[in-house]
Amino acid sequence: MKAAVVGEHGLEIKEVDEPKPKPNEVLVRVRACGMNRADAMVASGMAHGRAG
């Protein structure tokens, strides 16, 4: 599956293994999501903190 991850050069789209849900967990398919300016700045290294 494809995932947006914070990589060496900022936000990158990568192919990753599909996670396996544990008991009492679900795996949700996401077709689209938003990203705000603060998340983009953290991903690019221009701000400190955690994206999300």
mmCIF entry with sequence, helices, sheets and N, C-alpha, C, O atoms, coordinates in Angstrom:
data_MODEL
# 
_entry.id   MODEL 
# 
_entity.id                         1 
_entity.type                       polymer 
_entity.pdbx_number_of_molecules   1 
# 
_entity_poly.entity_id                      1 
_entity_poly.type                           'polypeptide(L)' 
_entity_poly.nstd_linkage                   no 
_entity_poly.nstd_monomer                   no 
_entity_poly.pdbx_seq_one_letter_code       MKAAVVGEHGLEIKEVDEPKPKPNEVLVRVRACGMNRADAMVASGMAHGRAG 
_entity_poly.pdbx_seq_one_letter_code_can   MKAAVVGEHGLEIKEVDEPKPKPNEVLVRVRACGMNRADAMVASGMAHGRAG 
_entity_poly.pdbx_strand_id                 A 
# 
loop_
_entity_poly_seq.entity_id 
_entity_poly_seq.num 
_entity_poly_seq.mon_id 
_entity_poly_seq.hetero 
1 1  MET n 
1 2  LYS n 
1 3  ALA n 
1 4  ALA n 
1 5  VAL n 
1 6  VAL n 
1 7  GLY n 
1 8  GLU n 
1 9  HIS n 
1 10 GLY n 
1 11 LEU n 
1 12 GLU n 
1 13 ILE n 
1 14 LYS n 
1 15 GLU n 
1 16 VAL n 
1 17 ASP n 
1 18 GLU n 
1 19 PRO n 
1 20 LYS n 
1 21 PRO n 
1 22 LYS n 
1 23 PRO n 
1 24 ASN n 
1 25 GLU n 
1 26 VAL n 
1 27 LEU n 
1 28 VAL n 
1 29 ARG n 
1 30 VAL n 
1 31 ARG n 
1 32 ALA n 
1 33 CYS n 
1 34 GLY n 
1 35 MET n 
1 36 ASN n 
1 37 ARG n 
1 38 ALA n 
1 39 ASP n 
1 40 ALA n 
1 41 MET n 
1 42 VAL n 
1 43 ALA n 
1 44 SER n 
1 45 GLY n 
1 46 MET n 
1 47 ALA n 
1 48 HIS n 
1 49 GLY n 
1 50 ARG n 
1 51 ALA n 
1 52 GLY n 
# 
_struct_asym.id          A 
_struct_asym.entity_id   1 
# 
_struct_conf.conf_type_id            HELX_P 
_struct_conf.id                      HELX_P1 
_struct_conf.pdbx_PDB_helix_id       AA1 
_struct_conf.beg_label_comp_id       ARG 
_struct_conf.beg_label_asym_id       A 
_struct_conf.beg_label_seq_id        37 
_struct_conf.pdbx_beg_PDB_ins_code   ? 
_struct_conf.end_label_comp_id       SER 
_struct_conf.end_label_asym_id       A 
_struct_conf.end_label_seq_id        44 
_struct_conf.pdbx_end_PDB_ins_code   ? 
_struct_conf.beg_auth_comp_id        ARG 
_struct_conf.beg_auth_asym_id        A 
_struct_conf.beg_auth_seq_id         37 
_struct_conf.end_auth_comp_id        SER 
_struct_conf.end_auth_asym_id        A 
_struct_conf.end_auth_seq_id         44 
_struct_conf.pdbx_PDB_helix_class    1 
_struct_conf.details                 ? 
_struct_conf.pdbx_PDB_helix_length   8 
# 
_struct_conf_type.id          HELX_P 
_struct_conf_type.criteria    ? 
_struct_conf_type.reference   ? 
# 
_struct_sheet.id               AA1 
_struct_sheet.type             ? 
_struct_sheet.number_strands   2 
_struct_sheet.details          ? 
# 
_struct_sheet_order.sheet_id     AA1 
_struct_sheet_order.range_id_1   1 
_struct_sheet_order.range_id_2   2 
_struct_sheet_order.offset       ? 
_struct_sheet_order.sense        anti-parallel 
# 
loop_
_struct_sheet_range.sheet_id 
_struct_sheet_range.id 
_struct_sheet_range.beg_label_comp_id 
_struct_sheet_range.beg_label_asym_id 
_struct_sheet_range.beg_label_seq_id 
_struct_sheet_range.pdbx_beg_PDB_ins_code 
_struct_sheet_range.end_label_comp_id 
_struct_sheet_range.end_label_asym_id 
_struct_sheet_range.end_label_seq_id 
_struct_sheet_range.pdbx_end_PDB_ins_code 
_struct_sheet_range.beg_auth_comp_id 
_struct_sheet_range.beg_auth_asym_id 
_struct_sheet_range.beg_auth_seq_id 
_struct_sheet_range.end_auth_comp_id 
_struct_sheet_range.end_auth_asym_id 
_struct_sheet_range.end_auth_seq_id 
AA1 1 LYS A 2  ? GLY A 7  ? LYS A 2  GLY A 7  
AA1 2 GLY A 10 ? GLU A 15 ? GLY A 10 GLU A 15 
# 
loop_
_atom_site.group_PDB 
_atom_site.id 
_atom_site.type_symbol 
_atom_site.label_atom_id 
_atom_site.label_alt_id 
_atom_site.label_comp_id 
_atom_site.label_asym_id 
_atom_site.label_entity_id 
_atom_site.label_seq_id 
_atom_site.pdbx_PDB_ins_code 
_atom_site.Cartn_x 
_atom_site.Cartn_y 
_atom_site.Cartn_z 
_atom_site.occupancy 
_atom_site.B_iso_or_equiv 
_atom_site.pdbx_formal_charge 
_atom_site.auth_seq_id 
_atom_site.auth_comp_id 
_atom_site.auth_asym_id 
_atom_site.auth_atom_id 
_atom_site.pdbx_PDB_model_num 
ATOM 1   N N  . MET A 1 1  ? 0.841   -1.168 0.000  1.00 0.00 ? 1  MET A N  1 
ATOM 2   C CA . MET A 1 1  ? 0.000   0.000  0.000  1.00 0.00 ? 1  MET A CA 1 
ATOM 3   C C  . MET A 1 1  ? 0.887   1.233  0.000  1.00 0.00 ? 1  MET A C  1 
ATOM 4   O O  . MET A 1 1  ? 2.054   1.166  0.389  1.00 0.00 ? 1  MET A O  1 
ATOM 5   N N  . LYS A 1 2  ? 0.343   2.345  -0.430 1.00 0.00 ? 2  LYS A N  1 
ATOM 6   C CA . LYS A 1 2  ? 1.095   3.598  -0.442 1.00 0.00 ? 2  LYS A CA 1 
ATOM 7   C C  . LYS A 1 2  ? 0.818   4.368  0.842  1.00 0.00 ? 2  LYS A C  1 
ATOM 8   O O  . LYS A 1 2  ? -0.286  4.325  1.386  1.00 0.00 ? 2  LYS A O  1 
ATOM 9   N N  . ALA A 1 3  ? 1.851   5.078  1.318  1.00 0.00 ? 3  ALA A N  1 
ATOM 10  C CA . ALA A 1 3  ? 1.708   5.882  2.532  1.00 0.00 ? 3  ALA A CA 1 
ATOM 11  C C  . ALA A 1 3  ? 2.543   7.139  2.404  1.00 0.00 ? 3  ALA A C  1 
ATOM 12  O O  . ALA A 1 3  ? 3.614   7.123  1.797  1.00 0.00 ? 3  ALA A O  1 
ATOM 13  N N  . ALA A 1 4  ? 2.055   8.226  2.974  1.00 0.00 ? 4  ALA A N  1 
ATOM 14  C CA . ALA A 1 4  ? 2.830   9.462  3.058  1.00 0.00 ? 4  ALA A CA 1 
ATOM 15  C C  . ALA A 1 4  ? 3.634   9.383  4.347  1.00 0.00 ? 4  ALA A C  1 
ATOM 16  O O  . ALA A 1 4  ? 3.063   9.282  5.433  1.00 0.00 ? 4  ALA A O  1 
ATOM 17  N N  . VAL A 1 5  ? 4.955   9.428  4.230  1.00 0.00 ? 5  VAL A N  1 
ATOM 18  C CA . VAL A 1 5  ? 5.829   9.322  5.396  1.00 0.00 ? 5  VAL A CA 1 
ATOM 19  C C  . VAL A 1 5  ? 6.833   10.467 5.395  1.00 0.00 ? 5  VAL A C  1 
ATOM 20  O O  . VAL A 1 5  ? 7.202   10.985 4.341  1.00 0.00 ? 5  VAL A O  1 
ATOM 21  N N  . VAL A 1 6  ? 7.265   10.851 6.579  1.00 0.00 ? 6  VAL A N  1 
ATOM 22  C CA . VAL A 1 6  ? 8.302   11.872 6.684  1.00 0.00 ? 6  VAL A CA 1 
ATOM 23  C C  . VAL A 1 6  ? 9.625   11.165 6.456  1.00 0.00 ? 6  VAL A C  1 
ATOM 24  O O  . VAL A 1 6  ? 10.037  10.317 7.247  1.00 0.00 ? 6  VAL A O  1 
ATOM 25  N N  . GLY A 1 7  ? 10.285  11.527 5.361  1.00 0.00 ? 7  GLY A N  1 
ATOM 26  C CA . GLY A 1 7  ? 11.544  10.903 5.000  1.00 0.00 ? 7  GLY A CA 1 
ATOM 27  C C  . GLY A 1 7  ? 12.697  11.872 5.058  1.00 0.00 ? 7  GLY A C  1 
ATOM 28  O O  . GLY A 1 7  ? 12.598  12.950 5.645  1.00 0.00 ? 7  GLY A O  1 
ATOM 29  N N  . GLU A 1 8  ? 13.782  11.481 4.448  1.00 0.00 ? 8  GLU A N  1 
ATOM 30  C CA . GLU A 1 8  ? 15.009  12.271 4.442  1.00 0.00 ? 8  GLU A CA 1 
ATOM 31  C C  . GLU A 1 8  ? 14.830  13.630 3.781  1.00 0.00 ? 8  GLU A C  1 
ATOM 32  O O  . GLU A 1 8  ? 15.486  14.600 4.159  1.00 0.00 ? 8  GLU A O  1 
ATOM 33  N N  . HIS A 1 9  ? 13.942  13.701 2.795  1.00 0.00 ? 9  HIS A N  1 
ATOM 34  C CA . HIS A 1 9  ? 13.731  14.939 2.041  1.00 0.00 ? 9  HIS A CA 1 
ATOM 35  C C  . HIS A 1 9  ? 12.342  15.518 2.280  1.00 0.00 ? 9  HIS A C  1 
ATOM 36  O O  . HIS A 1 9  ? 11.747  16.089 1.366  1.00 0.00 ? 9  HIS A O  1 
ATOM 37  N N  . GLY A 1 10 ? 11.818  15.379 3.492  1.00 0.00 ? 10 GLY A N  1 
ATOM 38  C CA . GLY A 1 10 ? 10.486  15.876 3.792  1.00 0.00 ? 10 GLY A CA 1 
ATOM 39  C C  . GLY A 1 10 ? 9.440   14.798 3.566  1.00 0.00 ? 10 GLY A C  1 
ATOM 40  O O  . GLY A 1 10 ? 9.721   13.611 3.728  1.00 0.00 ? 10 GLY A O  1 
ATOM 41  N N  . LEU A 1 11 ? 8.249   15.204 3.198  1.00 0.00 ? 11 LEU A N  1 
ATOM 42  C CA . LEU A 1 11 ? 7.144   14.273 3.002  1.00 0.00 ? 11 LEU A CA 1 
ATOM 43  C C  . LEU A 1 11 ? 7.340   13.497 1.710  1.00 0.00 ? 11 LEU A C  1 
ATOM 44  O O  . LEU A 1 11 ? 7.543   14.088 0.650  1.00 0.00 ? 11 LEU A O  1 
ATOM 45  N N  . GLU A 1 12 ? 7.278   12.159 1.798  1.00 0.00 ? 12 GLU A N  1 
ATOM 46  C CA . GLU A 1 12 ? 7.480   11.292 0.640  1.00 0.00 ? 12 GLU A CA 1 
ATOM 47  C C  . GLU A 1 12 ? 6.349   10.271 0.565  1.00 0.00 ? 12 GLU A C  1 
ATOM 48  O O  . GLU A 1 12 ? 5.826   9.835  1.590  1.00 0.00 ? 12 GLU A O  1 
ATOM 49  N N  . ILE A 1 13 ? 5.981   9.896  -0.647 1.00 0.00 ? 13 ILE A N  1 
ATOM 50  C CA . ILE A 1 13 ? 5.004   8.826  -0.857 1.00 0.00 ? 13 ILE A CA 1 
ATOM 51  C C  . ILE A 1 13 ? 5.801   7.551  -1.094 1.00 0.00 ? 13 ILE A C  1 
ATOM 52  O O  . ILE A 1 13 ? 6.612   7.480  -2.017 1.00 0.00 ? 13 ILE A O  1 
ATOM 53  N N  . LYS A 1 14 ? 5.565   6.537  -0.249 1.00 0.00 ? 14 LYS A N  1 
ATOM 54  C CA . LYS A 1 14 ? 6.322   5.288  -0.335 1.00 0.00 ? 14 LYS A CA 1 
ATOM 55  C C  . LYS A 1 14 ? 5.377   4.101  -0.328 1.00 0.00 ? 14 LYS A C  1 
ATOM 56  O O  . LYS A 1 14 ? 4.243   4.190  0.142  1.00 0.00 ? 14 LYS A O  1 
ATOM 57  N N  . GLU A 1 15 ? 5.860   3.001  -0.852 1.00 0.00 ? 15 GLU A N  1 
ATOM 58  C CA . GLU A 1 15 ? 5.147   1.731  -0.789 1.00 0.00 ? 15 GLU A CA 1 
ATOM 59  C C  . GLU A 1 15 ? 5.552   1.055  0.521  1.00 0.00 ? 15 GLU A C  1 
ATOM 60  O O  . GLU A 1 15 ? 6.741   0.851  0.767  1.00 0.00 ? 15 GLU A O  1 
ATOM 61  N N  . VAL A 1 16 ? 4.583   0.707  1.357  1.00 0.00 ? 16 VAL A N  1 
ATOM 62  C CA . VAL A 1 16 ? 4.855   0.075  2.652  1.00 0.00 ? 16 VAL A CA 1 
ATOM 63  C C  . VAL A 1 16 ? 3.998   -1.180 2.793  1.00 0.00 ? 16 VAL A C  1 
ATOM 64  O O  . VAL A 1 16 ? 2.999   -1.344 2.093  1.00 0.00 ? 16 VAL A O  1 
ATOM 65  N N  . ASP A 1 17 ? 4.401   -2.062 3.705  1.00 0.00 ? 17 ASP A N  1 
ATOM 66  C CA . ASP A 1 17 ? 3.608   -3.260 3.981  1.00 0.00 ? 17 ASP A CA 1 
ATOM 67  C C  . ASP A 1 17 ? 2.290   -2.868 4.638  1.00 0.00 ? 17 ASP A C  1 
ATOM 68  O O  . ASP A 1 17 ? 2.233   -1.930 5.433  1.00 0.00 ? 17 ASP A O  1 
ATOM 69  N N  . GLU A 1 18 ? 1.237   -3.594 4.297  1.00 0.00 ? 18 GLU A N  1 
ATOM 70  C CA . GLU A 1 18 ? -0.065  -3.330 4.912  1.00 0.00 ? 18 GLU A CA 1 
ATOM 71  C C  . GLU A 1 18 ? -0.036  -3.820 6.354  1.00 0.00 ? 18 GLU A C  1 
ATOM 72  O O  . GLU A 1 18 ? 0.321   -4.972 6.602  1.00 0.00 ? 18 GLU A O  1 
ATOM 73  N N  . PRO A 1 19 ? -0.407  -2.965 7.317  1.00 0.00 ? 19 PRO A N  1 
ATOM 74  C CA . PRO A 1 19 ? -0.384  -3.399 8.719  1.00 0.00 ? 19 PRO A CA 1 
ATOM 75  C C  . PRO A 1 19 ? -1.463  -4.445 8.987  1.00 0.00 ? 19 PRO A C  1 
ATOM 76  O O  . PRO A 1 19 ? -2.518  -4.436 8.354  1.00 0.00 ? 19 PRO A O  1 
ATOM 77  N N  . LYS A 1 20 ? -1.193  -5.331 9.913  1.00 0.00 ? 20 LYS A N  1 
ATOM 78  C CA . LYS A 1 20 ? -2.156  -6.360 10.305 1.00 0.00 ? 20 LYS A CA 1 
ATOM 79  C C  . LYS A 1 20 ? -2.796  -5.938 11.624 1.00 0.00 ? 20 LYS A C  1 
ATOM 80  O O  . LYS A 1 20 ? -2.100  -5.799 12.629 1.00 0.00 ? 20 LYS A O  1 
ATOM 81  N N  . PRO A 1 21 ? -4.121  -5.731 11.633 1.00 0.00 ? 21 PRO A N  1 
ATOM 82  C CA . PRO A 1 21 ? -4.768  -5.313 12.882 1.00 0.00 ? 21 PRO A CA 1 
ATOM 83  C C  . PRO A 1 21 ? -4.697  -6.409 13.947 1.00 0.00 ? 21 PRO A C  1 
ATOM 84  O O  . PRO A 1 21 ? -4.792  -7.598 13.644 1.00 0.00 ? 21 PRO A O  1 
ATOM 85  N N  . LYS A 1 22 ? -4.532  -5.985 15.179 1.00 0.00 ? 22 LYS A N  1 
ATOM 86  C CA . LYS A 1 22 ? -4.527  -6.900 16.322 1.00 0.00 ? 22 LYS A CA 1 
ATOM 87  C C  . LYS A 1 22 ? -5.971  -7.124 16.755 1.00 0.00 ? 22 LYS A C  1 
ATOM 88  O O  . LYS A 1 22 ? -6.871  -6.446 16.261 1.00 0.00 ? 22 LYS A O  1 
ATOM 89  N N  . PRO A 1 23 ? -6.207  -8.060 17.666 1.00 0.00 ? 23 PRO A N  1 
ATOM 90  C CA . PRO A 1 23 ? -7.567  -8.246 18.171 1.00 0.00 ? 23 PRO A CA 1 
ATOM 91  C C  . PRO A 1 23 ? -8.118  -6.925 18.723 1.00 0.00 ? 23 PRO A C  1 
ATOM 92  O O  . PRO A 1 23 ? -7.391  -6.159 19.357 1.00 0.00 ? 23 PRO A O  1 
ATOM 93  N N  . ASN A 1 24 ? -9.374  -6.674 18.481 1.00 0.00 ? 24 ASN A N  1 
ATOM 94  C CA . ASN A 1 24 ? -10.070 -5.451 18.913 1.00 0.00 ? 24 ASN A CA 1 
ATOM 95  C C  . ASN A 1 24 ? -9.587  -4.204 18.187 1.00 0.00 ? 24 ASN A C  1 
ATOM 96  O O  . ASN A 1 24 ? -9.830  -3.098 18.671 1.00 0.00 ? 24 ASN A O  1 
ATOM 97  N N  . GLU A 1 25 ? -8.907  -4.335 17.036 1.00 0.00 ? 25 GLU A N  1 
ATOM 98  C CA . GLU A 1 25 ? -8.484  -3.214 16.199 1.00 0.00 ? 25 GLU A CA 1 
ATOM 99  C C  . GLU A 1 25 ? -9.091  -3.384 14.816 1.00 0.00 ? 25 GLU A C  1 
ATOM 100 O O  . GLU A 1 25 ? -9.497  -4.486 14.446 1.00 0.00 ? 25 GLU A O  1 
ATOM 101 N N  . VAL A 1 26 ? -9.155  -2.309 14.057 1.00 0.00 ? 26 VAL A N  1 
ATOM 102 C CA . VAL A 1 26 ? -9.647  -2.363 12.687 1.00 0.00 ? 26 VAL A CA 1 
ATOM 103 C C  . VAL A 1 26 ? -8.644  -1.671 11.773 1.00 0.00 ? 26 VAL A C  1 
ATOM 104 O O  . VAL A 1 26 ? -7.875  -0.818 12.217 1.00 0.00 ? 26 VAL A O  1 
ATOM 105 N N  . LEU A 1 27 ? -8.655  -2.037 10.512 1.00 0.00 ? 27 LEU A N  1 
ATOM 106 C CA . LEU A 1 27 ? -7.837  -1.388 9.495  1.00 0.00 ? 27 LEU A CA 1 
ATOM 107 C C  . LEU A 1 27 ? -8.788  -0.578 8.623  1.00 0.00 ? 27 LEU A C  1 
ATOM 108 O O  . LEU A 1 27 ? -9.722  -1.133 8.045  1.00 0.00 ? 27 LEU A O  1 
ATOM 109 N N  . VAL A 1 28 ? -8.561  0.721  8.524  1.00 0.00 ? 28 VAL A N  1 
ATOM 110 C CA . VAL A 1 28 ? -9.453  1.625  7.807  1.00 0.00 ? 28 VAL A CA 1 
ATOM 111 C C  . VAL A 1 28 ? -8.813  2.036  6.494  1.00 0.00 ? 28 VAL A C  1 
ATOM 112 O O  . VAL A 1 28 ? -7.666  2.484  6.478  1.00 0.00 ? 28 VAL A O  1 
ATOM 113 N N  . ARG A 1 29 ? -9.537  1.891  5.394  1.00 0.00 ? 29 ARG A N  1 
ATOM 114 C CA . ARG A 1 29 ? -9.047  2.340  4.091  1.00 0.00 ? 29 ARG A CA 1 
ATOM 115 C C  . ARG A 1 29 ? -9.334  3.832  3.950  1.00 0.00 ? 29 ARG A C  1 
ATOM 116 O O  . ARG A 1 29 ? -10.475 4.268  4.106  1.00 0.00 ? 29 ARG A O  1 
ATOM 117 N N  . VAL A 1 30 ? -8.308  4.603  3.657  1.00 0.00 ? 30 VAL A N  1 
ATOM 118 C CA . VAL A 1 30 ? -8.441  6.049  3.497  1.00 0.00 ? 30 VAL A CA 1 
ATOM 119 C C  . VAL A 1 30 ? -8.195  6.385  2.037  1.00 0.00 ? 30 VAL A C  1 
ATOM 120 O O  . VAL A 1 30 ? -7.145  6.046  1.490  1.00 0.00 ? 30 VAL A O  1 
ATOM 121 N N  . ARG A 1 31 ? -9.147  7.045  1.404  1.00 0.00 ? 31 ARG A N  1 
ATOM 122 C CA . ARG A 1 31 ? -8.992  7.438  -0.002 1.00 0.00 ? 31 ARG A CA 1 
ATOM 123 C C  . ARG A 1 31 ? -8.393  8.827  -0.138 1.00 0.00 ? 31 ARG A C  1 
ATOM 124 O O  . ARG A 1 31 ? -7.731  9.121  -1.134 1.00 0.00 ? 31 ARG A O  1 
ATOM 125 N N  . ALA A 1 32 ? -8.616  9.680  0.849  1.00 0.00 ? 32 ALA A N  1 
ATOM 126 C CA . ALA A 1 32 ? -8.081  11.044 0.811  1.00 0.00 ? 32 ALA A CA 1 
ATOM 127 C C  . ALA A 1 32 ? -8.025  11.581 2.234  1.00 0.00 ? 32 ALA A C  1 
ATOM 128 O O  . ALA A 1 32 ? -8.806  11.175 3.094  1.00 0.00 ? 32 ALA A O  1 
ATOM 129 N N  . CYS A 1 33 ? -7.103  12.486 2.469  1.00 0.00 ? 33 CYS A N  1 
ATOM 130 C CA . CYS A 1 33 ? -7.021  13.142 3.772  1.00 0.00 ? 33 CYS A CA 1 
ATOM 131 C C  . CYS A 1 33 ? -6.425  14.527 3.584  1.00 0.00 ? 33 CYS A C  1 
ATOM 132 O O  . CYS A 1 33 ? -5.777  14.803 2.574  1.00 0.00 ? 33 CYS A O  1 
ATOM 133 N N  . GLY A 1 34 ? -6.644  15.377 4.539  1.00 0.00 ? 34 GLY A N  1 
ATOM 134 C CA . GLY A 1 34 ? -6.107  16.732 4.471  1.00 0.00 ? 34 GLY A CA 1 
ATOM 135 C C  . GLY A 1 34 ? -4.827  16.848 5.280  1.00 0.00 ? 34 GLY A C  1 
ATOM 136 O O  . GLY A 1 34 ? -4.565  16.063 6.191  1.00 0.00 ? 34 GLY A O  1 
ATOM 137 N N  . MET A 1 35 ? -4.046  17.845 4.921  1.00 0.00 ? 35 MET A N  1 
ATOM 138 C CA . MET A 1 35 ? -2.822  18.133 5.660  1.00 0.00 ? 35 MET A CA 1 
ATOM 139 C C  . MET A 1 35 ? -2.754  19.639 5.835  1.00 0.00 ? 35 MET A C  1 
ATOM 140 O O  . MET A 1 35 ? -2.824  20.382 4.857  1.00 0.00 ? 35 MET A O  1 
ATOM 141 N N  . ASN A 1 36 ? -2.617  20.095 7.076  1.00 0.00 ? 36 ASN A N  1 
ATOM 142 C CA . ASN A 1 36 ? -2.586  21.532 7.300  1.00 0.00 ? 36 ASN A CA 1 
ATOM 143 C C  . ASN A 1 36 ? -1.158  22.074 7.207  1.00 0.00 ? 36 ASN A C  1 
ATOM 144 O O  . ASN A 1 36 ? -0.192  21.315 7.130  1.00 0.00 ? 36 ASN A O  1 
ATOM 145 N N  . ARG A 1 37 ? -1.052  23.378 7.215  1.00 0.00 ? 37 ARG A N  1 
ATOM 146 C CA . ARG A 1 37 ? 0.258   24.025 7.059  1.00 0.00 ? 37 ARG A CA 1 
ATOM 147 C C  . ARG A 1 37 ? 1.230   23.634 8.174  1.00 0.00 ? 37 ARG A C  1 
ATOM 148 O O  . ARG A 1 37 ? 2.417   23.435 7.916  1.00 0.00 ? 37 ARG A O  1 
ATOM 149 N N  . ALA A 1 38 ? 0.740   23.521 9.404  1.00 0.00 ? 38 ALA A N  1 
ATOM 150 C CA . ALA A 1 38 ? 1.615   23.149 10.519 1.00 0.00 ? 38 ALA A CA 1 
ATOM 151 C C  . ALA A 1 38 ? 2.206   21.758 10.302 1.00 0.00 ? 38 ALA A C  1 
ATOM 152 O O  . ALA A 1 38 ? 3.396   21.552 10.540 1.00 0.00 ? 38 ALA A O  1 
ATOM 153 N N  . ASP A 1 39 ? 1.389   20.795 9.850  1.00 0.00 ? 39 ASP A N  1 
ATOM 154 C CA . ASP A 1 39 ? 1.894   19.452 9.559  1.00 0.00 ? 39 ASP A CA 1 
ATOM 155 C C  . ASP A 1 39 ? 2.943   19.491 8.455  1.00 0.00 ? 39 ASP A C  1 
ATOM 156 O O  . ASP A 1 39 ? 3.961   18.805 8.543  1.00 0.00 ? 39 ASP A O  1 
ATOM 157 N N  . ALA A 1 40 ? 2.703   20.292 7.414  1.00 0.00 ? 40 ALA A N  1 
ATOM 158 C CA . ALA A 1 40 ? 3.653   20.400 6.305  1.00 0.00 ? 40 ALA A CA 1 
ATOM 159 C C  . ALA A 1 40 ? 4.977   20.995 6.777  1.00 0.00 ? 40 ALA A C  1 
ATOM 160 O O  . ALA A 1 40 ? 6.040   20.568 6.326  1.00 0.00 ? 40 ALA A O  1 
ATOM 161 N N  . MET A 1 41 ? 4.924   21.970 7.676  1.00 0.00 ? 41 MET A N  1 
ATOM 162 C CA . MET A 1 41 ? 6.154   22.583 8.183  1.00 0.00 ? 41 MET A CA 1 
ATOM 163 C C  . MET A 1 41 ? 6.952   21.601 9.037  1.00 0.00 ? 41 MET A C  1 
ATOM 164 O O  . MET A 1 41 ? 8.178   21.558 8.943  1.00 0.00 ? 41 MET A O  1 
ATOM 165 N N  . VAL A 1 42 ? 6.272   20.812 9.867  1.00 0.00 ? 42 VAL A N  1 
ATOM 166 C CA . VAL A 1 42 ? 6.959   19.799 10.671 1.00 0.00 ? 42 VAL A CA 1 
ATOM 167 C C  . VAL A 1 42 ? 7.579   18.752 9.752  1.00 0.00 ? 42 VAL A C  1 
ATOM 168 O O  . VAL A 1 42 ? 8.726   18.354 9.955  1.00 0.00 ? 42 VAL A O  1 
ATOM 169 N N  . ALA A 1 43 ? 6.833   18.300 8.742  1.00 0.00 ? 43 ALA A N  1 
ATOM 170 C CA . ALA A 1 43 ? 7.340   17.285 7.815  1.00 0.00 ? 43 ALA A CA 1 
ATOM 171 C C  . ALA A 1 43 ? 8.546   17.777 7.035  1.00 0.00 ? 43 ALA A C  1 
ATOM 172 O O  . ALA A 1 43 ? 9.432   16.987 6.710  1.00 0.00 ? 43 ALA A O  1 
ATOM 173 N N  . SER A 1 44 ? 8.598   19.067 6.728  1.00 0.00 ? 44 SER A N  1 
ATOM 174 C CA . SER A 1 44 ? 9.712   19.607 5.952  1.00 0.00 ? 44 SER A CA 1 
ATOM 175 C C  . SER A 1 44 ? 10.891  20.014 6.830  1.00 0.00 ? 44 SER A C  1 
ATOM 176 O O  . SER A 1 44 ? 11.943  20.395 6.317  1.00 0.00 ? 44 SER A O  1 
ATOM 177 N N  . GLY A 1 45 ? 10.722  19.934 8.159  1.00 0.00 ? 45 GLY A N  1 
ATOM 178 C CA . GLY A 1 45 ? 11.799  20.288 9.072  1.00 0.00 ? 45 GLY A CA 1 
ATOM 179 C C  . GLY A 1 45 ? 11.845  21.757 9.432  1.00 0.00 ? 45 GLY A C  1 
ATOM 180 O O  . GLY A 1 45 ? 12.777  22.196 10.106 1.00 0.00 ? 45 GLY A O  1 
ATOM 181 N N  . MET A 1 46 ? 10.855  22.532 8.994  1.00 0.00 ? 46 MET A N  1 
ATOM 182 C CA . MET A 1 46 ? 10.833  23.969 9.271  1.00 0.00 ? 46 MET A CA 1 
ATOM 183 C C  . MET A 1 46 ? 10.250  24.292 10.649 1.00 0.00 ? 46 MET A C  1 
ATOM 184 O O  . MET A 1 46 ? 10.355  25.427 11.113 1.00 0.00 ? 46 MET A O  1 
ATOM 185 N N  . ALA A 1 47 ? 9.642   23.310 11.301 1.00 0.00 ? 47 ALA A N  1 
ATOM 186 C CA . ALA A 1 47 ? 9.068   23.517 12.630 1.00 0.00 ? 47 ALA A CA 1 
ATOM 187 C C  . ALA A 1 47 ? 9.323   22.267 13.460 1.00 0.00 ? 47 ALA A C  1 
ATOM 188 O O  . ALA A 1 47 ? 9.505   21.179 12.913 1.00 0.00 ? 47 ALA A O  1 
ATOM 189 N N  . HIS A 1 48 ? 9.338   22.421 14.774 1.00 0.00 ? 48 HIS A N  1 
ATOM 190 C CA . HIS A 1 48 ? 9.553   21.288 15.668 1.00 0.00 ? 48 HIS A CA 1 
ATOM 191 C C  . HIS A 1 48 ? 8.207   20.756 16.124 1.00 0.00 ? 48 HIS A C  1 
ATOM 192 O O  . HIS A 1 48 ? 7.222   21.492 16.188 1.00 0.00 ? 48 HIS A O  1 
ATOM 193 N N  . GLY A 1 49 ? 8.179   19.493 16.434 1.00 0.00 ? 49 GLY A N  1 
ATOM 194 C CA . GLY A 1 49 ? 6.953   18.882 16.915 1.00 0.00 ? 49 GLY A CA 1 
ATOM 195 C C  . GLY A 1 49 ? 6.705   17.582 16.191 1.00 0.00 ? 49 GLY A C  1 
ATOM 196 O O  . GLY A 1 49 ? 7.622   16.966 15.647 1.00 0.00 ? 49 GLY A O  1 
ATOM 197 N N  . ARG A 1 50 ? 5.455   17.176 16.192 1.00 0.00 ? 50 ARG A N  1 
ATOM 198 C CA . ARG A 1 50 ? 5.071   15.908 15.590 1.00 0.00 ? 50 ARG A CA 1 
ATOM 199 C C  . ARG A 1 50 ? 3.921   16.171 14.632 1.00 0.00 ? 50 ARG A C  1 
ATOM 200 O O  . ARG A 1 50 ? 2.923   16.786 15.008 1.00 0.00 ? 50 ARG A O  1 
ATOM 201 N N  . ALA A 1 51 ? 4.055   15.711 13.405 1.00 0.00 ? 51 ALA A N  1 
ATOM 202 C CA . ALA A 1 51 ? 2.971   15.868 12.432 1.00 0.00 ? 51 ALA A CA 1 
ATOM 203 C C  . ALA A 1 51 ? 1.777   15.045 12.882 1.00 0.00 ? 51 ALA A C  1 
ATOM 204 O O  . ALA A 1 51 ? 1.948   13.963 13.443 1.00 0.00 ? 51 ALA A O  1 
ATOM 205 N N  . GLY A 1 52 ? 0.582   15.540 12.645 1.00 0.00 ? 52 GLY A N  1 
ATOM 206 C CA . GLY A 1 52 ? -0.612  14.793 12.970 1.00 0.00 ? 52 GLY A CA 1 
ATOM 207 C C  . GLY A 1 52 ? -1.469  15.557 13.871 1.00 0.00 ? 52 GLY A C  1 
ATOM 208 O O  . GLY A 1 52 ? -2.536  15.082 14.260 1.00 0.00 ? 52 GLY A O  1 
# 
